[in-house]
Amino acid sequence: MGLWKQISRFFGGGAVDYAKLETVQRLLVEADFGVAATNETIERLSRADRVDQAALERIVADQLGPPAAPLARADEPPTVVLVFGVNGTGKTTTVAKLAHQLLAQGRSVLLAAADTFRAGATDQLEVWAGRLNVPFVGAATKGGKADPAAVAFDAVDAGLARGIGTVLVDTAGRLHTGERLREEVKKVVRVVGRRRNGAPHESLLVLDATIGQNAVHQAREFSAAVPLTGLVITKLDGTAKGGSVIALRRAVPAPIRFLGTGETLEDLELFDPAKFARRLVSD
């Protein structure tokens, strides 16, 4: 049931029923808006002359920020895109979807598996590279744990040597806390910057919409470690609690760039706040 259908009964004739705003507040929290976004939504609803579905959509859209920009393109190739996220978010599949979009735009792509700590991660991305018919760089060592930064360095090196337009690096597939996380991702960023001036041109964090406020915690952890240029929110086809997207937008300075809405290569869309607000409120 859409959000508006749940709360519309508390706004008879479009007027605010102040006595029932506490119930509306509970519904927003249950939809994973988070405390800050819930309070702002309630405050703006209480000041509105008339409350209807369109008004709620505007309030939600305003909190989501501007429409997303497409992936950056460096002045000189390759453009280096680092993709972070914990296991289970759909990160590796998101890398393949991004590659698919770039290929459709006529841009050449190289995929790199620097998520060296998850069993099968390298194989999974190599399979995607084969399906997409793009070059692939993985761990140079066999039977051991390669350094993610070394794989990222080799990928940028290969991109430069082959004249590739965009290098997509799948990295940081586990969540640490504190210093260990910060140092690992900082090293990857530092190393690719040494090999390619200005890199990374994008640092994207993939987050699972179905885990609600835990995604907010992950976003803060990664944001403390590296300057993120955008968030990719996945699994929106599997949850009615899309309010977590609003909470994420408020939690970190990085804008929402893409939404993952399914399992196929086509199921990745540029973020449009008005469209998302309409889907969240009305569906």
Contacts in CASP RR format, 6 or more apart in sequence:
PFRMAT RR
TARGET T0000
AUTHOR 0000-0000-0000
METHOD contacts of the structure
MODEL  1
MGLWKQISRFFGGGAVDYAKLETVQRLLVEADFGVAATNETIERLSRADR
VDQAALERIVADQLGPPAAPLARADEPPTVVLVFGVNGTGKTTTVAKLAH
QLLAQGRSVLLAAADTFRAGATDQLEVWAGRLNVPFVGAATKGGKADPAA
VAFDAVDAGLARGIGTVLVDTAGRLHTGERLREEVKKVVRVVGRRRNGAP
HESLLVLDATIGQNAVHQAREFSAAVPLTGLVITKLDGTAKGGSVIALRR
AVPAPIRFLGTGETLEDLELFDPAKFARRLVSD
1 240 0 8 1.000
2 240 0 8 1.000
2 280 0 8 1.000
2 281 0 8 1.000
2 282 0 8 1.000
2 283 0 8 1.000
3 27 0 8 1.000
3 28 0 8 1.000
3 31 0 8 1.000
3 56 0 8 1.000
3 280 0 8 1.000
3 281 0 8 1.000
4 53 0 8 1.000
4 56 0 8 1.000
4 281 0 8 1.000
4 282 0 8 1.000
6 27 0 8 1.000
7 24 0 8 1.000
7 27 0 8 1.000
7 56 0 8 1.000
8 53 0 8 1.000
10 17 0 8 1.000
10 20 0 8 1.000
10 21 0 8 1.000
10 23 0 8 1.000
10 24 0 8 1.000
11 17 0 8 1.000
11 45 0 8 1.000
11 51 0 8 1.000
11 52 0 8 1.000
14 50 0 8 1.000
14 51 0 8 1.000
14 52 0 8 1.000
15 50 0 8 1.000
15 51 0 8 1.000
16 45 0 8 1.000
16 46 0 8 1.000
16 48 0 8 1.000
16 51 0 8 1.000
18 46 0 8 1.000
21 42 0 8 1.000
21 45 0 8 1.000
21 46 0 8 1.000
24 42 0 8 1.000
24 45 0 8 1.000
25 38 0 8 1.000
25 39 0 8 1.000
25 42 0 8 1.000
28 34 0 8 1.000
28 37 0 8 1.000
28 38 0 8 1.000
28 41 0 8 1.000
28 42 0 8 1.000
29 35 0 8 1.000
29 38 0 8 1.000
30 241 0 8 1.000
31 240 0 8 1.000
31 241 0 8 1.000
31 242 0 8 1.000
31 243 0 8 1.000
32 212 0 8 1.000
32 213 0 8 1.000
32 241 0 8 1.000
32 242 0 8 1.000
32 243 0 8 1.000
32 244 0 8 1.000
32 247 0 8 1.000
33 41 0 8 1.000
33 243 0 8 1.000
33 244 0 8 1.000
33 246 0 8 1.000
33 247 0 8 1.000
34 213 0 8 1.000
34 216 0 8 1.000
34 243 0 8 1.000
34 246 0 8 1.000
34 247 0 8 1.000
36 247 0 8 1.000
36 250 0 8 1.000
37 63 0 8 1.000
37 243 0 8 1.000
37 246 0 8 1.000
37 247 0 8 1.000
37 250 0 8 1.000
40 59 0 8 1.000
40 63 0 8 1.000
41 56 0 8 1.000
41 59 0 8 1.000
41 60 0 8 1.000
41 63 0 8 1.000
44 59 0 8 1.000
45 51 0 8 1.000
45 55 0 8 1.000
45 56 0 8 1.000
45 59 0 8 1.000
48 55 0 8 1.000
53 281 0 8 1.000
53 282 0 8 1.000
56 281 0 8 1.000
57 274 0 8 1.000
57 277 0 8 1.000
57 278 0 8 1.000
57 281 0 8 1.000
57 282 0 8 1.000
58 277 0 8 1.000
60 246 0 8 1.000
60 277 0 8 1.000
60 280 0 8 1.000
60 281 0 8 1.000
61 273 0 8 1.000
61 274 0 8 1.000
61 276 0 8 1.000
61 277 0 8 1.000
63 246 0 8 1.000
63 249 0 8 1.000
63 250 0 8 1.000
64 245 0 8 1.000
64 246 0 8 1.000
64 249 0 8 1.000
64 256 0 8 1.000
64 271 0 8 1.000
64 273 0 8 1.000
64 276 0 8 1.000
64 277 0 8 1.000
65 249 0 8 1.000
65 255 0 8 1.000
65 256 0 8 1.000
65 273 0 8 1.000
66 255 0 8 1.000
66 273 0 8 1.000
67 270 0 8 1.000
67 271 0 8 1.000
67 272 0 8 1.000
67 273 0 8 1.000
67 274 0 8 1.000
68 255 0 8 1.000
68 256 0 8 1.000
68 257 0 8 1.000
68 258 0 8 1.000
68 270 0 8 1.000
68 271 0 8 1.000
68 272 0 8 1.000
69 257 0 8 1.000
70 270 0 8 1.000
71 79 0 8 1.000
71 81 0 8 1.000
71 98 0 8 1.000
71 101 0 8 1.000
71 102 0 8 1.000
71 166 0 8 1.000
71 202 0 8 1.000
72 79 0 8 1.000
72 81 0 8 1.000
72 201 0 8 1.000
72 202 0 8 1.000
72 229 0 8 1.000
73 79 0 8 1.000
73 107 0 8 1.000
73 166 0 8 1.000
73 201 0 8 1.000
74 80 0 8 1.000
74 198 0 8 1.000
74 199 0 8 1.000
74 201 0 8 1.000
77 159 0 8 1.000
77 163 0 8 1.000
77 164 0 8 1.000
77 165 0 8 1.000
77 166 0 8 1.000
78 110 0 8 1.000
78 156 0 8 1.000
78 159 0 8 1.000
78 160 0 8 1.000
78 163 0 8 1.000
78 164 0 8 1.000
78 165 0 8 1.000
78 166 0 8 1.000
78 167 0 8 1.000
78 196 0 8 1.000
79 165 0 8 1.000
79 166 0 8 1.000
79 167 0 8 1.000
79 201 0 8 1.000
79 202 0 8 1.000
80 156 0 8 1.000
80 166 0 8 1.000
80 167 0 8 1.000
80 169 0 8 1.000
80 192 0 8 1.000
80 193 0 8 1.000
80 196 0 8 1.000
80 199 0 8 1.000
80 200 0 8 1.000
80 201 0 8 1.000
80 202 0 8 1.000
81 98 0 8 1.000
81 166 0 8 1.000
81 167 0 8 1.000
81 168 0 8 1.000
81 169 0 8 1.000
81 200 0 8 1.000
81 201 0 8 1.000
81 202 0 8 1.000
81 203 0 8 1.000
81 204 0 8 1.000
82 152 0 8 1.000
82 169 0 8 1.000
82 171 0 8 1.000
82 188 0 8 1.000
82 189 0 8 1.000
82 192 0 8 1.000
82 200 0 8 1.000
82 202 0 8 1.000
82 203 0 8 1.000
82 204 0 8 1.000
82 226 0 8 1.000
83 91 0 8 1.000
83 94 0 8 1.000
83 95 0 8 1.000
83 98 0 8 1.000
83 168 0 8 1.000
83 169 0 8 1.000
83 170 0 8 1.000
83 171 0 8 1.000
83 204 0 8 1.000
83 205 0 8 1.000
83 206 0 8 1.000
83 232 0 8 1.000
84 91 0 8 1.000
84 171 0 8 1.000
84 172 0 8 1.000
84 173 0 8 1.000
84 185 0 8 1.000
84 203 0 8 1.000
84 204 0 8 1.000
84 205 0 8 1.000
84 206 0 8 1.000
84 222 0 8 1.000
84 226 0 8 1.000
84 228 0 8 1.000
85 91 0 8 1.000
85 172 0 8 1.000
85 173 0 8 1.000
85 175 0 8 1.000
85 205 0 8 1.000
85 206 0 8 1.000
85 207 0 8 1.000
85 218 0 8 1.000
85 222 0 8 1.000
86 172 0 8 1.000
86 173 0 8 1.000
86 174 0 8 1.000
86 175 0 8 1.000
86 218 0 8 1.000
87 118 0 8 1.000
87 173 0 8 1.000
87 174 0 8 1.000
88 208 0 8 1.000
89 206 0 8 1.000
89 207 0 8 1.000
89 208 0 8 1.000
89 234 0 8 1.000
89 235 0 8 1.000
90 206 0 8 1.000
90 208 0 8 1.000
90 234 0 8 1.000
90 235 0 8 1.000
91 115 0 8 1.000
91 170 0 8 1.000
91 173 0 8 1.000
91 206 0 8 1.000
92 115 0 8 1.000
92 121 0 8 1.000
92 124 0 8 1.000
92 125 0 8 1.000
92 128 0 8 1.000
92 170 0 8 1.000
93 128 0 8 1.000
93 263 0 8 1.000
94 206 0 8 1.000
94 232 0 8 1.000
94 234 0 8 1.000
94 258 0 8 1.000
94 260 0 8 1.000
94 268 0 8 1.000
95 111 0 8 1.000
95 125 0 8 1.000
95 128 0 8 1.000
95 168 0 8 1.000
95 170 0 8 1.000
96 111 0 8 1.000
96 125 0 8 1.000
96 128 0 8 1.000
96 131 0 8 1.000
96 132 0 8 1.000
96 265 0 8 1.000
97 260 0 8 1.000
97 265 0 8 1.000
97 266 0 8 1.000
97 267 0 8 1.000
97 268 0 8 1.000
98 168 0 8 1.000
98 258 0 8 1.000
98 268 0 8 1.000
99 109 0 8 1.000
99 111 0 8 1.000
99 128 0 8 1.000
99 132 0 8 1.000
99 134 0 8 1.000
99 168 0 8 1.000
100 132 0 8 1.000
100 265 0 8 1.000
100 266 0 8 1.000
100 268 0 8 1.000
101 268 0 8 1.000
102 109 0 8 1.000
102 166 0 8 1.000
102 168 0 8 1.000
103 109 0 8 1.000
103 132 0 8 1.000
103 134 0 8 1.000
107 165 0 8 1.000
107 166 0 8 1.000
108 134 0 8 1.000
108 163 0 8 1.000
108 164 0 8 1.000
108 165 0 8 1.000
108 166 0 8 1.000
109 132 0 8 1.000
109 134 0 8 1.000
109 164 0 8 1.000
109 165 0 8 1.000
109 166 0 8 1.000
109 167 0 8 1.000
109 168 0 8 1.000
110 134 0 8 1.000
110 135 0 8 1.000
110 136 0 8 1.000
110 137 0 8 1.000
110 155 0 8 1.000
110 158 0 8 1.000
110 159 0 8 1.000
110 162 0 8 1.000
110 164 0 8 1.000
110 165 0 8 1.000
110 166 0 8 1.000
110 167 0 8 1.000
110 168 0 8 1.000
111 125 0 8 1.000
111 126 0 8 1.000
111 128 0 8 1.000
111 129 0 8 1.000
111 132 0 8 1.000
111 134 0 8 1.000
111 135 0 8 1.000
111 136 0 8 1.000
111 137 0 8 1.000
111 168 0 8 1.000
111 170 0 8 1.000
112 125 0 8 1.000
112 136 0 8 1.000
112 137 0 8 1.000
112 138 0 8 1.000
112 151 0 8 1.000
112 152 0 8 1.000
112 154 0 8 1.000
112 155 0 8 1.000
112 167 0 8 1.000
112 168 0 8 1.000
112 169 0 8 1.000
112 170 0 8 1.000
113 121 0 8 1.000
113 122 0 8 1.000
113 124 0 8 1.000
113 125 0 8 1.000
113 126 0 8 1.000
113 136 0 8 1.000
113 137 0 8 1.000
113 138 0 8 1.000
113 139 0 8 1.000
113 151 0 8 1.000
113 170 0 8 1.000
114 138 0 8 1.000
114 148 0 8 1.000
114 149 0 8 1.000
114 151 0 8 1.000
114 152 0 8 1.000
114 155 0 8 1.000
114 169 0 8 1.000
114 170 0 8 1.000
114 171 0 8 1.000
114 188 0 8 1.000
115 121 0 8 1.000
115 122 0 8 1.000
115 125 0 8 1.000
115 148 0 8 1.000
115 170 0 8 1.000
115 171 0 8 1.000
115 172 0 8 1.000
115 173 0 8 1.000
116 122 0 8 1.000
116 139 0 8 1.000
116 145 0 8 1.000
116 146 0 8 1.000
116 147 0 8 1.000
116 148 0 8 1.000
116 151 0 8 1.000
117 145 0 8 1.000
117 148 0 8 1.000
117 173 0 8 1.000
117 174 0 8 1.000
118 173 0 8 1.000
118 174 0 8 1.000
121 170 0 8 1.000
121 173 0 8 1.000
122 138 0 8 1.000
122 139 0 8 1.000
125 136 0 8 1.000
125 138 0 8 1.000
125 170 0 8 1.000
126 136 0 8 1.000
126 138 0 8 1.000
129 135 0 8 1.000
129 136 0 8 1.000
130 136 0 8 1.000
135 158 0 8 1.000
135 159 0 8 1.000
135 162 0 8 1.000
135 164 0 8 1.000
137 151 0 8 1.000
137 154 0 8 1.000
137 155 0 8 1.000
137 158 0 8 1.000
138 146 0 8 1.000
138 151 0 8 1.000
138 154 0 8 1.000
138 155 0 8 1.000
139 146 0 8 1.000
139 151 0 8 1.000
140 146 0 8 1.000
140 150 0 8 1.000
140 151 0 8 1.000
140 154 0 8 1.000
148 171 0 8 1.000
148 172 0 8 1.000
148 184 0 8 1.000
148 187 0 8 1.000
148 188 0 8 1.000
149 187 0 8 1.000
149 188 0 8 1.000
149 190 0 8 1.000
149 191 0 8 1.000
149 192 0 8 1.000
150 191 0 8 1.000
151 169 0 8 1.000
151 171 0 8 1.000
152 169 0 8 1.000
152 171 0 8 1.000
152 188 0 8 1.000
152 191 0 8 1.000
152 192 0 8 1.000
153 191 0 8 1.000
153 192 0 8 1.000
153 194 0 8 1.000
153 195 0 8 1.000
155 167 0 8 1.000
155 169 0 8 1.000
156 167 0 8 1.000
156 192 0 8 1.000
156 193 0 8 1.000
156 195 0 8 1.000
156 196 0 8 1.000
156 199 0 8 1.000
157 195 0 8 1.000
158 164 0 8 1.000
158 167 0 8 1.000
159 165 0 8 1.000
159 167 0 8 1.000
160 195 0 8 1.000
160 196 0 8 1.000
169 188 0 8 1.000
169 192 0 8 1.000
169 200 0 8 1.000
171 185 0 8 1.000
171 188 0 8 1.000
172 184 0 8 1.000
172 185 0 8 1.000
172 188 0 8 1.000
172 222 0 8 1.000
175 181 0 8 1.000
175 218 0 8 1.000
175 221 0 8 1.000
176 184 0 8 1.000
176 221 0 8 1.000
177 221 0 8 1.000
178 221 0 8 1.000
178 224 0 8 1.000
181 221 0 8 1.000
181 222 0 8 1.000
181 224 0 8 1.000
181 225 0 8 1.000
182 224 0 8 1.000
182 225 0 8 1.000
184 225 0 8 1.000
185 222 0 8 1.000
185 225 0 8 1.000
185 226 0 8 1.000
186 225 0 8 1.000
186 226 0 8 1.000
189 200 0 8 1.000
189 203 0 8 1.000
189 226 0 8 1.000
192 199 0 8 1.000
192 200 0 8 1.000
193 199 0 8 1.000
193 200 0 8 1.000
202 229 0 8 1.000
202 230 0 8 1.000
203 226 0 8 1.000
203 227 0 8 1.000
203 228 0 8 1.000
203 229 0 8 1.000
203 230 0 8 1.000
204 228 0 8 1.000
204 229 0 8 1.000
204 230 0 8 1.000
204 231 0 8 1.000
204 232 0 8 1.000
204 257 0 8 1.000
204 258 0 8 1.000
205 218 0 8 1.000
205 219 0 8 1.000
205 222 0 8 1.000
205 223 0 8 1.000
205 228 0 8 1.000
205 230 0 8 1.000
205 231 0 8 1.000
205 232 0 8 1.000
205 254 0 8 1.000
206 231 0 8 1.000
206 232 0 8 1.000
206 234 0 8 1.000
207 215 0 8 1.000
207 218 0 8 1.000
207 219 0 8 1.000
207 231 0 8 1.000
207 232 0 8 1.000
207 233 0 8 1.000
207 234 0 8 1.000
207 248 0 8 1.000
208 215 0 8 1.000
208 234 0 8 1.000
208 235 0 8 1.000
209 215 0 8 1.000
209 233 0 8 1.000
209 234 0 8 1.000
209 235 0 8 1.000
209 236 0 8 1.000
209 238 0 8 1.000
209 239 0 8 1.000
209 241 0 8 1.000
209 242 0 8 1.000
209 244 0 8 1.000
209 245 0 8 1.000
210 235 0 8 1.000
210 238 0 8 1.000
210 239 0 8 1.000
210 241 0 8 1.000
211 244 0 8 1.000
212 241 0 8 1.000
212 244 0 8 1.000
212 247 0 8 1.000
213 244 0 8 1.000
213 247 0 8 1.000
215 233 0 8 1.000
215 244 0 8 1.000
215 247 0 8 1.000
215 248 0 8 1.000
216 244 0 8 1.000
216 247 0 8 1.000
216 248 0 8 1.000
216 251 0 8 1.000
219 231 0 8 1.000
219 248 0 8 1.000
219 251 0 8 1.000
219 252 0 8 1.000
219 254 0 8 1.000
220 251 0 8 1.000
220 252 0 8 1.000
222 228 0 8 1.000
223 251 0 8 1.000
223 252 0 8 1.000
223 253 0 8 1.000
223 254 0 8 1.000
228 252 0 8 1.000
228 253 0 8 1.000
228 254 0 8 1.000
229 254 0 8 1.000
229 257 0 8 1.000
230 254 0 8 1.000
230 255 0 8 1.000
230 256 0 8 1.000
230 257 0 8 1.000
231 248 0 8 1.000
231 249 0 8 1.000
231 252 0 8 1.000
231 254 0 8 1.000
231 255 0 8 1.000
231 256 0 8 1.000
231 257 0 8 1.000
232 257 0 8 1.000
232 258 0 8 1.000
232 259 0 8 1.000
232 260 0 8 1.000
232 268 0 8 1.000
233 244 0 8 1.000
233 245 0 8 1.000
233 248 0 8 1.000
233 256 0 8 1.000
233 258 0 8 1.000
233 259 0 8 1.000
233 260 0 8 1.000
233 271 0 8 1.000
234 259 0 8 1.000
234 260 0 8 1.000
235 260 0 8 1.000
235 262 0 8 1.000
236 242 0 8 1.000
236 245 0 8 1.000
236 259 0 8 1.000
236 260 0 8 1.000
236 261 0 8 1.000
237 260 0 8 1.000
237 261 0 8 1.000
237 262 0 8 1.000
237 267 0 8 1.000
240 283 0 8 1.000
242 280 0 8 1.000
243 280 0 8 1.000
245 256 0 8 1.000
245 276 0 8 1.000
245 280 0 8 1.000
248 256 0 8 1.000
249 255 0 8 1.000
249 256 0 8 1.000
255 271 0 8 1.000
256 271 0 8 1.000
256 273 0 8 1.000
257 270 0 8 1.000
257 271 0 8 1.000
258 268 0 8 1.000
258 269 0 8 1.000
258 270 0 8 1.000
258 271 0 8 1.000
259 268 0 8 1.000
259 269 0 8 1.000
259 271 0 8 1.000
259 276 0 8 1.000
260 267 0 8 1.000
260 268 0 8 1.000
260 269 0 8 1.000
261 267 0 8 1.000
261 268 0 8 1.000
261 269 0 8 1.000
END
